[in-house]
Amino acid sequence: MSRTEYREALGLSTATLAKLGKDQYVSMEVLEKTCRHFNVPLHEVVVFELEENKEI
């Protein structure tokens, strides 16, 4: 599936697709749509890595 097909299938904006490509924050709604579309659990879609010396 191409990025464009993925964006269209889930009804995502081009801005959201760009954020995904840059490893930036996206909403839980986007993650939920992705999981439901591909019928996979969240841990198959998300990797959480702590960055050293980064304040929250």
Summary of the structure (lengths in Angstrom):
residues: 56
radius of gyration: 12.5
end to end distance: 34.5
largest distance: 37.9
contacts: 97
relative contact order: 0.12
helix: 54%
strand: 0%
